[in-house]
Amino acid sequence: MSQQPAQVPAKKDTAKQTLIRIAKFVAFSLGAGIIQIVTFTLLNEVLHLDYWLSYLPALVLSVLYNFTVNRRFTFKSATNVPVAMLKVAIYYCIFTPLSTWLGNMAEGAGVNEYIVLAVTMICNMATEFLVCRFWVYGKSMDTNDLAKRQEQKEQEKESVLEK
């Protein structure tokens, strides 16, 4: 039976650490965006599916990718994966119907589906960062093996500098 690592009280990020987290999140979100756009385009242009039938599978694939890489590299969290996934799923239970409905309305009003997709993706990236930063990973940031190794290297560097 494996034990979850104890969650230590989160240290407050410096401005530099926050900017690094944002930059990582944006970079990984661009990768997720490529996955979403390619999937959407294939379903929309090749299979000629309705907006929502193209949008939903594309969104799911991008969310799975984004969750995986941001948990490990941006937020460096050792939190319980099912709990974190549930929190992200709750966010998407709100975001997805709203964005799908607005996308269908916009497309019905003659707005190009790719403009709708781009605006939706930008809103998704901004709101998901905030949800992940403050709710999903807020108290478990910098608790995984990557964060521990980085902390150890910093302590070793400080120890050398003190001598």
PEZITA-V664726 format. One record per run of one state. SS is the DSSP state (alpha for helix, beta for strand, coil for the rest). FROM is the first residue (numbers start at 0). LEN is the number of residues. If there is no record, write none. Layout:
BEGIN
<<SS & FROM & LEN> <SS & FROM & LEN>>
END
This chain:
BEGIN
<<coil & 0 & 14> <alpha & 14 & 32> <coil & 46 & 4> <alpha & 50 & 24> <coil & 74 & 6> <alpha & 80 & 28> <coil & 108 & 4> <alpha & 112 & 24> <coil & 136 & 8> <alpha & 144 & 18> <coil & 162 & 1>>
END
